């Protein structure tokens, strides 16, 4: 899988614009991965970030246990957080768009005082004024966006600012999925609470990269199955473990936020935090309750609802997941 990102970006972006309106923090690994073991800097053994999102290095025979980041899932039990997946091509979006062009909406002025009050759009952040995803079970576009510097996120094109999107998330380059496009704006999924938060990023002014990933991770909680698709072609399906009745795995569309390579390895050699959180745990093991994908040393858990919200996967699935780019869509259905 050395062609993680596709080079047909202009065509993919044009297709995305036709879709109807569907709608730097330093990684405190010891805190985020508190129940998962201490994680090393996620860039260790990761491909350099050149054109497109980084990807985690091929994993050793994955066994181990895991919980992704955060609270109800993340740290400790099963919740993921940060790493890179990326490779592929990326295209810079962005020279400033001439205001004279018909239909282009410019950004609203944000004062320094207002900027200082904006939350960071990270798994630790809360964005109470960000609009909710209007179609949480719709297919994502495959387009992913990376800011090279912190960028403002707005409630709507030309509307008020609701957050700041940092260039890195949990030590990995920030790659977020685009779910809607409008002239010189992209609507993205945010990794913050409340879950299903979204926001608009202005494409003018440079400082943005965009790429296309054909991958999709499908998780069917009713059947305890995880499937990885590449342009609709199945790369494998595995039986997994999911959240227990009291700490269920949240449903809806989300994305691979980052990846962690824990040192020493406890339950999983790789932890992939997602852009979603536990619905019942506001914190877990000192983290924000981020839900993630990770391995588990005891195969008897697969096919059962036993975690704090994270999805525990077999070693073969974890190896396949390590090759998926950051920002890749994850669809979780009941």
Secondary structure, DSSP 4 states (H G I P E B T S, - for coil): ----EES-HHHHHHHHHTS---------HHHHTGGG--EE-TTTT----SSS--BPPPPSS--S----BTTTTBTTTS------B--S--EEE-SPPPTTSTT--PPPP--HHHHHHPEE-STT-B-TTSPBPTTTTSPP-SEEEEESS-EEEESSTTS-EEEEE-SEETTEE--EEEEEEETTEEEEE-SSBSTTBEEEEE-TTS-EEEEEE-EEEEEETTTTEEEEEETTEEEEEEE-BEE-GGGPPPPEEEEB---BEESS-SS-S-EEEEEEE-SS-S-BTTB--EEEEEE-S-GGGTTSEEESS-EEE-HHHHHHHTTSPTT-EEEEE-
